[in-house]
């Protein structure tokens, strides 16, 4: 029994929720999100709340109704508030800058790394070493942040690389000379 699936989703005033068959559409001040959920249970709207119920006690429905509730909740939060991930760049000479629709990263390679920003995602570079990825789709924001981090993940000896702002890199001791 999912504890998350039982909780109702509160819909803010400026957000519209529509369900047509298996297609769910959420419209808000920041944009519109759609998803097609082949879900056997019931999704009902009562006043300003959406309730996901596990009507058929099948294994597939029981396994997915908490997920369905979380996806709908993330859509509601995304169109009303949005999501953001912050990345830090650390290392001598490592920096980031925006050029038109691209993010250009200098990461110690012989060439700059150019990342094309996908549609629906906004990237802001602050002081050359802080990258803020924002958007309304939680999955897309996380994927873009992961793609950027993948260019130069933090290494454990000097801590250089691209890391999440909340990430802590444990540094290892280097080799010592034998006497």
N, C-alpha and C positions, 0 to 999 in steps of 0.2 A: 504494500500500500504506500503510495507516494505521499509524502508530507507536503511537498511543493505543489503537487497537482491539486490538492484540496483547497489551496488558498485562492480566493477570488482576485481578479485583476481589476484594479481601480482605473477607470478611464477618466483622464482630466477633461475639463470643459471644452478646450479647444481641439480635442482629438475626436475623430469620427471612426467608428469601427463598423465594418460591413462583412457579412459572411454570405457567400453565394455558393452553395454546394460545398466543394472542398477548397474553394479559393477564399482567402482571407485578405482584406484590404484595410490598412490603417492609414488615415490621412491626418496630418497635423501641421503646425506652423512651420516646421523644418522640412517637410516633404511628405512623400507617399511611399509606403512599402507594401509589397504584395508577396504572398506565399501560397503555394498549393500544398495543402496537407491532406494526404489520404488517411484520415483518422476515423476509426470506427466508433469512437465515443461521441458524446454530445458537447457542442460549444454553444452556450446560450448567453444572451445579453439581457440583463435586468437593470433598468435605470442606468446608472453609471458604472456598472460592474459586468465583467465577463467571467463566466464560470465554466470550467472544463470539468466534465464528469465522465467517469468510466462506466458507461451504461452496459456494455457487454463485457462479461468477465473472462474474456479470452486472454491468452498470454501476450499477444501482440499489442492489444489495447492497454493492458495493465503496464506493459513495459514502456509504452510511449506517451502516456497521458501526462506525466510530469514534464517530459520534454516539450510536448505541444504547448503546455501552459507557459513554460519558460521562453519559448520562441515568441509567443504572442506578447508576453510581458516585455521582452526586449524590443519588439517592434513598437510598442506603445511608448516606452522610454526613449527610443531613438527618434521618433517623430516629434516628441515634445521637448526633450532636453538634448539629445545627441550623445555621442560617445567620443572619448578622446584617449589616446595613448601617448605618453611622452617618452622619448628616447634621448639618451645622453651620448655624446661622442667624447671619448677621452683618449689622448695621445698627442704627442708633439707634432704639429702640422696637420692634424686631422681636423677637417671642417666640412660644413655643408652650406650650400647656397641654392636658391631657387633661380632657375633660368626658364622663363616662359612656363610651359606645362611640364617641366622636368625638374627633378631634384638632382643636383650634381654634388657628388661626395668625393672629397680628397682623403684617401685612406692609406696613404703610403705606398700605393701601387705606382707603376710607371705611367699610368693613365688615370684620368678621373673616371669615376663610376657614375653613369647616368641612369637614373630611374624615372621611367615615365609614370606620371601620376594618373591612376585610373579615374574614370568618371564617378562622381558622387563622393569623392574623398578630397579633403582639403589638407594641405600640409603647410605648416608655418615654421620657419626657421628663426629661432631667437638666439642672438649673440654668436651665431656660427657653430655652436656645439650642442644646442638643444633643438630637437625636432619634435613638433607636436602634430600628430595625425588625428584629424577629426572627421566625423561623418555620422550618418543616421543609422547605418547598418553595422551592428556590432561585429559580425563575422568579417565584413570587409575591412573595417578599421584594424582588427586584430591581424588579419592576413597581410595587410600592407605594412604594418609595424614589424611583423615577423620577416617579411621579404627584405625590408631595409636592414634589419639586424643581421640577417644572413650574409650580407656582403662582408662583414668583418666582426664576427662574434668576439666577445671579450676573451682575452687569453689570460691564463692564471698566473703568469710570472710577473708581468708589469701592469696588468689590468687595462691594457690598451684595447680599444675596439668600440663597438656600438652596443649599448646595453639599455634596458628599460630603466626608467627613473627610480623604480622601486627595487631593482635588482641589486643584490650585493654579491660582489665577486670576491671570493676567498683567494688570497694570493698564496702561492706555494713558495717555499724556500728554494732558491736555485742550488746548483751544485756547488760544493765547497772544494777548494783545492786540497789535495792530499799532501800531508807533510811528512 
